[in-house]
Amino acid sequence: SQSPHRTLFGDDNPEIAIGPANVPASRLRRDINQATSGSYSGMLALVGVSGAHPAQYRLVEFDPAGHPQTVCYVLGNNRQLDSLKGSRFTIEGPVYWFKNTTLPTIFAQDILRHSKR
């Protein structure tokens, strides 16, 4: 099936998988380096609302009014991530930028729990 639009780079080839998370290149932005290492901190939470989110999990920080603000999305072992939600972490790993989202998505390779203060 041919895609109706052609890009400067030729047709999207969905077979190309990028980085350790094996994300299909066709889902990623082309204007940003993909799978570069990064680190984000926050409270691990479910994304909650269905929609065009690249992952089920996210890191959030809370604004002064107590509303959660998404820092980034988190890909990884969903069973592991599910057992960790509600705690604060710094997550390190390759960072991806998906189409149709302005926030980064990190592939959780190292999950560092913040000590309770």
All heavy atoms as an XYZ file, in Angstrom:
908
protein
N       0.852     -1.192      0.000
C       0.000      0.000      0.000
C       0.885      1.238      0.000
O       1.686      1.426      0.907
C      -0.914      0.002      1.221
O      -0.146      0.090      2.391
N       0.749      2.058     -1.019
C       1.532      3.285     -1.130
C       0.918      4.362     -0.237
O      -0.301      4.476     -0.147
C       1.540      3.789     -2.578
C       2.401      2.954     -3.512
C       3.871      3.118     -3.176
O       4.417      2.401     -2.355
N       4.507      4.075     -3.810
N       1.760      5.143      0.420
C       1.222      6.268      1.172
C       0.875      7.367      0.175
O       1.562      7.539     -0.822
C       2.243      6.765      2.191
O       3.400      7.207      1.534
N      -0.201      8.090      0.419
C      -0.661      9.074     -0.546
C       0.287     10.266     -0.713
O       0.271     10.918     -1.741
C      -2.012      9.531      0.005
C      -1.968      9.186      1.447
C      -1.070      7.985      1.577
N       1.095     10.555      0.296
C       2.008     11.692      0.176
C       3.438     11.199      0.136
O       3.793     10.245      0.829
C       1.817     12.657      1.354
C       2.233     12.071      2.666
N       1.439     11.187      3.365
C       3.360     12.223      3.406
C       2.058     10.820      4.465
N       3.227     11.424      4.523
N       4.233     11.828     -0.675
C       5.656     11.509     -0.714
C       6.402     12.598      0.055
O       6.030     13.752      0.001
C       6.152     11.443     -2.154
C       5.547     10.275     -2.924
C       6.093     10.220     -4.337
N       7.530      9.911     -4.352
C       8.006      8.671     -4.305
N       7.197      7.642     -4.220
N       9.318      8.459     -4.351
N       7.442     12.179      0.753
C       8.230     13.141      1.506
C       9.546     13.370      0.789
O       9.873     12.671     -0.174
C       8.529     12.611      2.923
O       9.366     11.469      2.792
C       7.248     12.240      3.648
N      10.313     14.321      1.262
C      11.641     14.573      0.703
C      12.527     13.344      0.796
O      13.467     13.175      0.046
C      12.328     15.700      1.478
C      11.798     17.104      1.227
C      12.427     18.070      2.211
C      12.124     17.521     -0.201
N      12.203     12.490      1.755
C      13.060     11.335      2.022
C      12.546     10.090      1.319
O      12.949      8.987      1.641
C      13.113     11.077      3.538
C      13.627     12.240      4.307
C      12.762     13.238      4.744
C      14.976     12.362      4.587
C      13.243     14.320      5.451
C      15.460     13.447      5.300
C      14.591     14.433      5.722
N      11.628     10.264      0.372
C      11.031      9.090     -0.255
C       9.904      8.551      0.611
O       9.473      9.196      1.558
N       9.425      7.393      0.285
C       8.309      6.830      1.045
C       8.790      6.398      2.422
O       9.905      5.916      2.578
C       7.707      5.630      0.315
C       6.981      6.036     -0.951
O       6.359      7.102     -0.949
O       7.058      5.284     -1.928
N       7.907      6.552      3.404
C       8.221      6.049      4.740
C       8.416      4.543      4.663
O       7.610      3.838      4.057
C       7.063      6.338      5.701
C       7.106      7.754      6.235
O       8.151      8.409      6.075
O       6.099      8.194      6.805
N       9.478      4.063      5.251
C       9.693      2.629      5.321
C       9.467      2.196      6.763
O      10.315      2.415      7.616
C      11.114      2.278      4.871
C      11.369      0.785      4.971
O      10.513      0.033      5.446
N      12.536      0.358      4.535
N       8.305      1.606      7.069
C       7.995      1.268      8.463
C       8.879      0.161      9.017
O       8.824     -0.120     10.193
C       6.528      0.833      8.403
C       6.336      0.362      7.001
C       7.260      1.191      6.145
N       9.678     -0.476      8.165
C      10.517     -1.578      8.641
C      11.727     -1.078      9.418
O      12.343     -1.831     10.152
C      11.015     -2.425      7.468
C       9.909     -2.958      6.577
C       8.830     -3.680      7.370
O       9.186     -4.577      8.150
O       7.653     -3.327      7.219
N      12.115      0.186      9.220
C      13.302      0.691      9.905
C      12.949      0.934     11.375
O      12.030      1.683     11.678
C      13.799      2.001      9.262
C      14.157      1.759      7.798
C      14.993      2.554     10.032
C      14.448      3.039      7.032
N      13.680      0.274     12.275
C      13.447      0.443     13.710
C      14.653      1.151     14.304
O      15.794      0.816     14.006
C      13.222     -0.899     14.384
N      14.376      2.142     15.154
C      15.416      3.028     15.667
C      15.738      2.702     17.122
O      14.842      2.639     17.965
C      14.953      4.506     15.584
C      14.475      4.864     14.177
C      16.046      5.459     16.073
C      15.542      4.883     13.121
N      17.024      2.516     17.400
C      17.500      2.471     18.781
C      17.066      1.245     19.562
O      16.419      0.344     19.040
N      17.411      1.233     20.850
C      17.150      0.064     21.700
C      15.664     -0.249     21.862
O      15.302     -1.387     22.123
C      17.759      0.445     23.051
C      18.690      1.565     22.775
C      18.167      2.271     21.555
N      14.794      0.747     21.734
C      13.357      0.492     21.910
C      12.726     -0.009     20.618
O      11.541     -0.340     20.593
C      12.644      1.756     22.392
N      13.517     -0.049     19.516
C      13.007     -0.520     18.227
C      11.740      0.215     17.797
O      10.750     -0.411     17.414
C      12.772     -2.039     18.256
C      14.078     -2.790     18.331
O      15.056     -2.439     17.672
N      14.116     -3.814     19.164
N      11.783      1.522     17.881
C      10.630      2.334     17.481
C      10.634      2.458     15.955
O      11.676      2.760     15.366
C      10.720      3.734     18.124
C       9.572      4.616     17.634
C      10.699      3.620     19.644
N       9.484      2.222     15.310
C       9.432      2.384     13.847
C       9.767      3.816     13.452
O       9.189      4.768     13.986
C       7.979      2.048     13.500
C       7.450      1.287     14.674
C       8.207      1.787     15.872
N      10.688      3.968     12.518
C      11.121      5.308     12.095
C       9.954      6.147     11.599
O       9.949      7.366     11.744
C      12.190      5.182     11.016
N       8.948      5.487     11.025
C       7.813      6.229     10.467
C       7.009      6.961     11.537
O       6.237      7.862     11.232
C       6.887      5.277      9.708
O       6.415      4.259     10.573
N       7.179      6.582     12.813
C       6.435      7.237     13.905
C       7.212      8.398     14.520
O       6.706      9.083     15.403
C       6.095      6.220     14.997
C       5.128      5.135     14.530
C       4.690      4.262     15.677
N       4.079      5.054     16.730
C       3.979      4.668     18.009
N       4.486      3.512     18.391
N       3.415      5.443     18.908
N       8.462      8.586     14.084
C       9.329      9.564     14.733
C       9.521     10.807     13.876
O       9.468     10.752     12.647
C      10.698      8.931     15.017
C      10.681      7.746     15.981
C      12.036      7.077     16.028
C      10.238      8.180     17.368
N       9.766     11.923     14.550
C      10.087     13.158     13.842
C      11.443     13.031     13.160
O      12.343     12.396     13.686
C      10.086     14.329     14.835
C       8.670     14.672     15.292
C       8.666     15.626     16.442
N       9.421     16.847     16.168
C       9.528     17.856     17.031
N       8.938     17.790     18.198
N      10.229     18.915     16.722
N      11.562     13.669     11.999
C      12.807     13.587     11.244
C      13.760     14.748     11.535
O      14.903     14.708     11.127
C      12.505     13.600      9.736
C      11.702     12.410      9.267
C      11.470     12.545      7.771
N      10.618     11.490      7.241
C      11.052     10.292      6.883
N      12.319      9.984      7.015
N      10.218      9.393      6.395
N      13.266     15.766     12.223
C      14.061     16.988     12.396
C      14.885     16.986     13.678
O      15.519     17.974     14.014
C      13.135     18.215     12.366
C      12.064     18.158     13.459
O      11.639     17.040     13.826
O      11.646     19.228     13.935
N      14.856     15.888     14.406
C      15.540     15.812     15.701
C      16.322     14.511     15.751
O      15.842     13.482     15.280
C      14.506     15.832     16.864
C      13.736     17.154     16.870
C      15.177     15.586     18.205
C      12.695     17.253     17.961
N      17.520     14.542     16.325
C      18.283     13.303     16.524
C      17.508     12.386     17.455
O      17.029     12.826     18.505
C      19.656     13.602     17.136
C      20.651     14.049     16.092
O      20.472     13.801     14.902
N      21.704     14.705     16.537
N      17.398     11.128     17.078
C      16.627     10.155     17.852
C      17.568      9.242     18.639
O      18.703      8.987     18.229
C      15.761      9.323     16.908
C      14.769     10.141     16.094
C      13.624     10.693     16.933
O      13.439     10.334     18.097
N      12.850     11.585     16.330
N      17.062      8.746     19.763
C      17.743      7.738     20.591
C      19.064      8.254     21.166
O      19.984      7.492     21.412
C      17.962      6.435     19.815
N      19.149      9.574     21.393
C      20.298     10.108     22.126
C      20.020      9.916     23.616
O      18.865      9.904     24.044
C      20.511     11.601     21.825
O      19.323     12.315     22.182
C      20.811     11.831     20.350
N      21.070      9.741     24.412
C      20.835      9.431     25.818
C      20.350     10.668     26.563
O      20.753     11.796     26.272
C      22.088      8.861     26.472
O      23.124      9.810     26.405
N      19.451     10.435     27.497
C      18.881     11.531     28.267
C      18.498     11.067     29.656
O      18.639      9.888     29.999
N      18.007     12.002     30.437
C      17.647     11.733     31.827
C      16.526     12.688     32.219
O      16.631     13.893     31.979
C      18.877     11.953     32.709
O      18.540     11.892     34.069
N      15.450     12.142     32.783
C      14.321     12.968     33.225
C      13.890     12.504     34.609
O      14.007     11.322     34.937
C      13.137     12.854     32.262
C      13.434     13.420     30.895
C      13.895     12.616     29.866
C      13.276     14.782     30.639
C      14.179     13.135     28.615
C      13.561     15.313     29.387
C      14.013     14.490     28.383
O      14.301     15.007     27.147
N      13.379     13.462     35.394
C      12.940     13.144     36.751
C      11.489     13.548     36.939
O      11.015     14.501     36.319
C      13.798     13.893     37.778
O      15.148     13.505     37.661
N      10.819     12.815     37.814
C       9.446     13.148     38.151
C       8.776     11.960     38.812
O       9.428     10.960     39.138
N       7.456     12.082     39.013
C       6.680     10.982     39.578
C       6.129     10.151     38.435
O       5.552     10.698     37.493
C       5.539     11.502     40.444
C       4.889     10.405     41.270
S       3.444     11.002     42.179
C       2.202     10.808     40.910
N       6.316      8.840     38.510
C       5.830      7.950     37.459
C       4.318      7.796     37.582
O       3.801      7.502     38.664
C       6.522      6.590     37.577
C       6.288      5.610     36.430
C       6.878      6.154     35.121
C       6.905      4.265     36.757
N       3.621      8.006     36.468
C       2.159      7.941     36.464
C       1.680      7.370     35.142
O       2.408      7.389     34.144
C       1.570      9.351     36.669
N       0.449      6.878     35.156
C      -0.178      6.463     33.906
C      -0.566      7.696     33.112
O      -0.896      8.739     33.681
C      -1.441      5.640     34.190
C      -1.228      4.163     34.496
C      -2.510      3.545     35.023
C      -0.751      3.423     33.251
N      -0.554      7.576     31.792
C      -1.013      8.681     30.959
C      -2.507      8.907     31.193
O      -2.977     10.033     31.251
C      -0.699      8.412     29.477
C      -1.407      9.403     28.574
C       0.807      8.466     29.264
N      -3.269      7.830     31.366
C      -4.674      7.979     31.729
C      -5.587      8.108     30.525
O      -6.276      7.164     30.179
N      -5.592      9.252     29.874
C      -6.502      9.433     28.752
C      -5.968      8.723     27.524
O      -4.773      8.743     27.255
C      -6.719     10.928     28.430
C      -7.561     11.582     29.497
C      -5.402     11.654     28.281
N      -6.867      8.077     26.822
C      -6.435      7.444     25.580
C      -6.263      8.525     24.533
O      -6.796      9.625     24.656
C      -7.462      6.420     25.121
O      -8.686      7.064     24.880
N      -5.513      8.221     23.515
C      -5.258      9.212     22.486
C      -3.939      8.911     21.832
O      -3.417      7.810     21.952
N      -3.374      9.890     21.184
C      -2.155      9.680     20.400
C      -0.911      9.848     21.257
O      -0.022     10.595     20.909
C      -2.135     10.649     19.235
N      -0.896      9.188     22.407
C       0.296      9.259     23.249
C       1.237      8.133     22.854
O       0.798      7.027     22.569
C      -0.075      9.152     24.726
C      -0.996     10.236     25.169
N      -0.608     11.557     25.226
C      -2.289     10.204     25.552
C      -1.631     12.282     25.630
N      -2.660     11.486     25.831
N       2.540      8.406     22.869
C       3.493      7.384     22.431
C       3.719      6.269     23.448
O       4.305      5.251     23.108
C       4.773      8.183     22.196
C       4.627      9.409     23.008
C       3.165      9.698     23.102
N       3.254      6.435     24.672
C       3.501      5.426     25.709
C       2.380      5.469     26.736
O       1.647      6.450     26.825
C       4.853      5.693     26.388
N       2.266      4.394     27.524
C       1.229      4.325     28.561
C       1.618      5.091     29.817
O       0.765      5.419     30.626
C       0.988      2.869     28.968
C       0.223      2.042     27.972
C       0.028      0.626     28.529
O       0.932     -0.200     28.479
N      -1.130      0.359     29.062
N       2.909      5.323     30.001
C       3.398      5.915     31.244
C       4.056      7.260     30.967
O       4.481      7.557     29.846
C       4.391      4.972     31.938
C       3.711      3.699     32.363
C       3.670      2.603     31.508
C       3.058      3.603     33.584
C       2.999      1.444     31.870
C       2.397      2.447     33.956
C       2.364      1.374     33.091
O       1.692      0.234     33.453
N       4.126      8.074     32.012
C       4.746      9.395     31.899
C       5.371      9.754     33.248
O       5.030      9.177     34.281
C       3.708     10.450     31.522
C       2.589     10.584     32.569
C       1.513     11.555     32.144
N       0.449     11.612     33.162
C      -0.323     12.671     33.378
N      -0.171     13.765     32.652
N      -1.249     12.655     34.304
N       6.299     10.719     33.192
C       6.787     11.346     34.420
C       6.079     12.679     34.549
O       5.907     13.402     33.556
C       8.300     11.574     34.355
C       9.179     10.330     34.473
C      10.648     10.712     34.299
C       8.972      9.625     35.809
N       5.660     13.010     35.762
C       4.976     14.285     35.983
C       5.675     15.067     37.099
O       6.284     14.494     38.002
C       3.485     14.093     36.352
C       2.732     13.413     35.213
C       3.314     13.306     37.640
N       5.598     16.378     36.986
C       5.921     17.288     38.083
C       4.635     18.049     38.387
O       3.767     18.179     37.529
C       7.029     18.274     37.682
C       8.403     17.635     37.535
C       9.027     17.213     38.867
O       8.407     17.440     39.926
O      10.140     16.653     38.826
N       4.517     18.567     39.597
C       3.286     19.238     39.995
C       3.492     20.743     40.034
O       4.490     21.223     40.568
C       2.807     18.705     41.344
C       2.382     17.265     41.258
C       3.288     16.246     41.488
C       1.084     16.928     40.886
C       2.919     14.916     41.376
C       0.697     15.600     40.771
C       1.616     14.590     41.015
N       2.560     21.464     39.433
C       2.646     22.925     39.456
C       2.208     23.418     40.836
O       1.763     22.623     41.673
C       1.845     23.544     38.303
C       0.334     23.355     38.443
O      -0.155     23.012     39.547
O      -0.365     23.570     37.441
N       2.357     24.737     41.118
C       2.027     25.238     42.467
C       0.598     24.935     42.899
O       0.322     24.829     44.086
C       2.260     26.751     42.347
C       3.280     26.884     41.266
C       2.974     25.780     40.283
N      -0.305     24.774     41.949
C      -1.697     24.462     42.288
C      -1.910     22.965     42.483
O      -3.021     22.532     42.781
C      -2.617     24.986     41.186
N      -0.857     22.178     42.286
C      -0.969     20.744     42.503
C      -1.416     19.959     41.285
O      -1.742     18.781     41.391
N      -1.441     20.599     40.114
C      -1.829     19.890     38.896
C      -0.613     19.208     38.286
O       0.445     19.829     38.171
C      -2.437     20.861     37.873
C      -3.647     21.567     38.379
N      -3.687     22.925     38.566
C      -4.859     21.091     38.754
C      -4.875     23.271     39.043
N      -5.602     22.178     39.160
N      -0.770     17.950     37.870
C       0.360     17.254     37.257
C       0.658     17.791     35.860
O      -0.265     18.007     35.078
C      -0.098     15.791     37.198
C      -1.584     15.849     37.203
C      -1.964     17.090     37.957
N       1.916     18.042     35.594
C       2.358     18.471     34.268
C       3.278     17.374     33.736
O       4.235     16.995     34.414
C       3.147     19.790     34.360
C       2.394     20.921     35.054
C       1.222     21.425     34.230
O       1.334     21.551     33.014
N       0.111     21.687     34.879
N       2.993     16.873     32.539
C       3.828     15.808     31.981
C       5.213     16.348     31.639
O       5.336     17.370     30.964
C       3.169     15.209     30.722
O       1.879     14.703     31.088
C       4.012     14.079     30.142
N       6.247     15.677     32.132
C       7.632     16.012     31.813
C       8.047     15.281     30.538
O       8.640     15.850     29.628
C       8.565     15.608     32.978
C      10.025     15.849     32.619
C       8.184     16.356     34.255
N       7.732     13.975     30.502
C       8.051     13.162     29.333
C       7.230     11.890     29.419
O       6.659     11.570     30.466
C       9.542     12.833     29.277
S      10.101     11.719     30.594
N       7.171     11.174     28.311
C       6.544      9.853     28.278
C       7.617      8.800     28.528
O       8.797      9.044     28.292
C       5.843      9.621     26.939
C       4.714     10.604     26.718
C       4.871     11.674     25.846
C       3.511     10.473     27.400
C       3.842     12.591     25.661
C       2.484     11.386     27.216
C       2.654     12.441     26.347
O       1.643     13.348     26.174
N       7.182      7.617     29.000
C       8.130      6.569     29.374
C       7.753      5.258     28.689
O       6.637      4.765     28.854
C       8.150      6.359     30.909
C       9.165      5.279     31.291
C       8.453      7.669     31.633
N       8.697      4.731     27.923
C       8.575      3.389     27.346
C       9.401      2.436     28.183
O      10.422      2.827     28.748
C       9.147      3.361     25.922
C       8.393      4.069     24.815
C       9.250      4.095     23.554
C       7.076      3.373     24.542
N       8.979      1.180     28.244
C       9.772      0.191     28.958
C       8.955     -1.046     29.239
O       7.953     -1.310     28.578
N       9.378     -1.784     30.235
C       8.667     -2.988     30.653
C       7.421     -2.560     31.425
O       7.515     -2.060     32.547
C       9.612     -3.819     31.541
C       8.957     -5.076     32.068
O       7.788     -5.082     32.441
N       9.718     -6.150     32.113
N       6.240     -2.735     30.793
C       5.019     -2.214     31.410
C       4.721     -2.828     32.769
O       4.213     -2.153     33.652
C       3.825     -2.394     30.469
C       3.846     -1.385     29.329
O       4.587     -0.398     29.370
N       3.048     -1.626     28.312
N       5.069     -4.108     32.956
C       4.803     -4.729     34.260
C       5.668     -4.077     35.326
O       5.219     -3.781     36.426
C       5.065     -6.236     34.188
C       4.485     -6.974     35.390
C       4.717     -8.472     35.281
N       4.366     -8.996     33.975
C       5.019     -9.992     33.376
N       6.059    -10.560     33.953
N       4.641    -10.429     32.199
N       6.942     -3.818     34.979
C       7.840     -3.154     35.921
C       7.360     -1.729     36.191
O       7.275     -1.301     37.347
C       9.255     -3.129     35.360
C      10.245     -2.407     36.266
C      11.592     -2.168     35.597
O      11.667     -1.993     34.381
N      12.640     -2.149     36.387
N       7.038     -0.996     35.119
C       6.604      0.391     35.296
C       5.329      0.460     36.126
O       5.173      1.337     36.980
C       6.392      1.057     33.933
C       7.672      1.273     33.112
C       7.329      1.740     31.706
C       8.611      2.253     33.796
N       4.405     -0.493     35.912
C       3.150     -0.484     36.653
C       3.395     -0.634     38.143
O       2.713     -0.018     38.964
C       2.232     -1.596     36.141
C       0.798     -1.386     36.588
O       0.212     -0.359     36.190
O       0.283     -2.218     37.360
N       4.412     -1.439     38.500
C       4.702     -1.669     39.926
C       5.383     -0.459     40.562
O       5.486     -0.377     41.782
C       5.586     -2.908     40.088
O       6.895     -2.642     39.623
N       5.866      0.469     39.744
C       6.628      1.614     40.266
C       5.830      2.912     40.290
O       6.294      3.900     40.843
C       7.880      1.827     39.398
C       8.876      0.660     39.358
C       9.995      0.968     38.367
C       9.443      0.378     40.733
N       4.638      2.924     39.693
C       3.943      4.203     39.566
C       3.565      4.768     40.933
O       3.352      4.040     41.890
C       2.738      4.100     38.632
C       1.646      3.169     39.028
C       0.546      3.204     37.965
C      -0.696      2.490     38.442
N      -0.599      1.033     38.336
N       3.584      6.094     41.009
C       3.289      6.787     42.259
C       4.532      7.164     43.046
O       4.428      7.854     44.053
N       5.703      6.726     42.604
C       6.954      7.104     43.267
C       7.771      8.000     42.350
O       7.536      8.051     41.147
C       7.773      5.854     43.616
O       7.071      5.037     44.531
N       8.732      8.702     42.957
C       9.580      9.625     42.188
C      10.854      8.927     41.729
O      11.485      8.209     42.503
C       9.926     10.851     43.026
C       8.729     11.726     43.335
C       9.146     13.012     44.016
N       9.935     13.845     43.118
C       9.419     14.663     42.197
N       8.127     14.731     42.031
N      10.215     15.388     41.432
N      11.205      9.176     40.477
C      12.374      8.543     39.877
C      13.114      9.522     38.990
O      12.547     10.503     38.511
C      11.969      7.352     38.989
C      11.245      6.274     39.723
C       9.869      6.233     39.718
C      11.938      5.316     40.438
C       9.187      5.252     40.419
C      11.271      4.330     41.134
C       9.894      4.296     41.127
N      14.385      9.204     38.764
C      15.101      9.736     37.607
C      15.256      8.557     36.654
O      15.723      7.488     37.070
C      16.474     10.301     37.997
O      16.274     11.422     38.861
C      17.246     10.745     36.756
N      14.820      8.747     35.433
C      14.881      7.683     34.428
C      15.902      8.083     33.373
O      15.879      9.215     32.878
C      13.497      7.419     33.818
C      12.553      6.888     34.907
C      13.595      6.427     32.643
C      11.159      6.566     34.439
N      16.796      7.154     33.073
C      17.843      7.401     32.077
C      17.704      6.403     30.948
O      17.333      5.246     31.172
C      19.228      7.249     32.719
C      19.479      8.256     33.823
C      20.793      8.015     34.550
O      21.409      6.938     34.355
O      21.201      8.890     35.322
N      18.009      6.862     29.729
C      17.956      5.987     28.575
C      17.861      6.799     27.302
O      17.917      8.033     27.334
N      17.721      6.109     26.169
C      17.599      6.822     24.897
C      16.270      7.585     24.823
O      15.243      7.099     25.292
C      17.671      5.713     23.851
C      17.356      4.458     24.580
C      17.721      4.659     26.010
N      16.342      8.770     24.226
C      15.180      9.656     24.128
C      14.698      9.694     22.677
O      15.496      9.850     21.754
C      15.540     11.072     24.621
C      14.366     12.024     24.435
C      15.980     11.024     26.079
N      13.389      9.550     22.532
C      12.745      9.580     21.217
C      11.785     10.765     21.144
O      11.195     11.166     22.152
C      11.937      8.300     20.998
C      12.780      7.056     20.905
C      13.098      6.323     22.036
C      13.255      6.609     19.682
C      13.872      5.175     21.954
C      14.031      5.462     19.585
C      14.326      4.753     20.719
O      15.093      3.625     20.634
N      11.631     11.285     19.945
C      10.662     12.358     19.688
C       9.666     11.843     18.653
O      10.009     11.662     17.490
C      11.377     13.609     19.179
C      12.306     14.165     20.199
C      13.607     13.807     20.415
C      12.020     15.176     21.173
N      14.135     14.531     21.457
C      13.186     15.383     21.946
C      10.875     15.933     21.470
C      13.251     16.308     22.989
C      10.935     16.852     22.498
C      12.102     17.036     23.252
N       8.459     11.554     19.114
C       7.425     11.037     18.229
C       6.733     12.173     17.488
O       6.656     13.301     17.986
C       6.372     10.261     19.035
C       6.833      8.890     19.457
C       7.655      8.728     20.550
C       6.434      7.776     18.744
C       8.078      7.463     20.944
C       6.853      6.505     19.121
C       7.667      6.351     20.219
N       6.218     11.840     16.304
C       5.388     12.795     15.575
C       4.165     13.118     16.429
O       3.714     12.295     17.216
C       4.926     12.183     14.247
C       6.061     11.994     13.252
C       5.544     11.313     11.985
C       6.678     11.144     10.986
N       6.250     10.377      9.804
N       3.624     14.305     16.250
C       2.372     14.720     16.893
C       2.462     14.816     18.413
O       1.451     14.764     19.088
C       1.212     13.778     16.521
C       1.109     13.584     15.026
O       1.281     14.517     14.258
N       0.845     12.360     14.607
N       3.665     14.941     18.957
C       3.783     15.259     20.377
C       4.984     16.182     20.558
O       5.996     16.026     19.882
C       3.909     14.010     21.272
O       4.094     14.446     22.626
C       5.068     13.136     20.881
N       4.817     17.156     21.459
C       5.896     18.115     21.683
C       6.825     17.654     22.800
O       7.842     18.279     23.042
C       5.326     19.493     22.067
O       4.472     19.322     23.195
C       4.531     20.094     20.914
N       6.454     16.567     23.493
C       7.259     16.115     24.629
C       8.103     14.906     24.248
O       7.702     14.085     23.420
C       6.345     15.734     25.796
C       5.571     16.891     26.424
C       4.571     16.356     27.434
C       6.524     17.874     27.085
N       9.261     14.769     24.877
C      10.111     13.609     24.594
C       9.539     12.342     25.222
O       8.714     12.380     26.138
C      11.434     13.991     25.272
C      11.041     14.918     26.379
C       9.846     15.680     25.869
N       9.993     11.212     24.705
C       9.657      9.890     25.249
C      10.977      9.198     25.555
O      11.840      9.107     24.693
C       8.860      9.058     24.223
O       7.651      9.759     23.920
C       8.531      7.671     24.774
N      11.138      8.735     26.803
C      12.388      8.081     27.185
C      12.163      6.582     27.311
O      11.113      6.140     27.795
C      12.965      8.689     28.487
C      14.396      8.203     28.723
C      12.064      8.426     29.688
C      15.183      9.038     29.717
N      13.121      5.805     26.833
C      13.092      4.354     26.975
C      13.848      4.019     28.254
O      15.051      4.267     28.348
C      13.730      3.690     25.755
C      13.753      2.188     25.820
C      12.593      1.461     25.965
C      14.956      1.501     25.714
C      12.615      0.073     26.010
C      14.996      0.114     25.757
C      13.819     -0.607     25.906
N      13.140      3.495     29.246
C      13.702      3.323     30.585
C      14.731      2.202     30.600
O      14.383      1.024     30.552
C      12.589      3.033     31.583
N      16.011      2.567     30.651
C      17.077      1.579     30.817
C      17.552      1.562     32.262
O      17.805      0.511     32.815
C      18.229      1.877     29.861
C      17.859      1.551     28.415
C      19.036      1.710     27.459
O      19.829      2.624     27.579
N      19.121      0.816     26.504
N      17.681      2.743     32.874
C      18.027      2.838     34.292
C      16.928      3.625     34.990
O      16.572      4.716     34.541
C      19.380      3.540     34.488
C      20.527      2.674     34.003
O      20.628      1.524     34.473
O      21.293      3.131     33.156
N      16.410      3.069     36.076
C      15.366      3.723     36.863
C      15.912      3.905     38.270
O      16.153      2.922     38.980
C      14.069      2.890     36.873
C      13.565      2.657     35.447
C      13.005      3.575     37.718
C      12.350      1.754     35.351
N      16.148      5.160     38.642
C      16.776      5.471     39.924
C      15.715      6.031     40.861
O      15.173      7.125     40.611
C      17.910      6.477     39.719
C      18.860      6.145     38.555
C      19.740      7.338     38.222
C      19.701      4.931     38.889
N      15.416      5.319     41.928
C      14.381      5.776     42.856
C      14.933      6.894     43.734
O      16.059      6.815     44.199
C      13.905      4.616     43.736
C      12.681      4.970     44.575
C      12.325      3.851     45.543
N      11.847      2.656     44.886
C      10.551      2.410     44.632
N       9.649      3.306     44.945
N      10.206      1.282     44.055
N      14.143      7.930     43.905
C      14.546      9.015     44.789
C      14.305      8.575     46.231
O      13.264      8.012     46.540
C      13.718     10.274     44.508
C      14.027     10.886     43.173
N      13.705     12.179     42.861
C      14.625     10.382     42.061
C      14.093     12.443     41.623
N      14.649     11.359     41.114
N      15.266      8.857     47.093
C      15.086      8.518     48.498
C      13.993      9.413     49.086
O      13.861     10.575     48.718
C      16.383      8.702     49.261
O      16.874     10.011     49.075
N      13.215      8.841     49.994
C      12.168      9.636     50.659
C      12.840     10.695     51.513
O      13.743     10.405     52.281
C      11.312      8.719     51.537
C      10.527      7.671     50.744
C       9.084      8.123     50.578
C       8.203      7.027     50.033
N       8.391      6.788     48.595
N      12.363     11.942     51.368
C      12.921     13.019     52.188
C      12.057     13.253     53.384
O      10.873     13.164     53.332
C      13.041     14.313     51.367
C      14.144     14.201     50.356
C      14.494     15.565     49.778
N      15.614     15.455     48.877
C      15.498     15.068     47.607
N      14.329     14.749     47.120
N      16.556     14.970     46.827
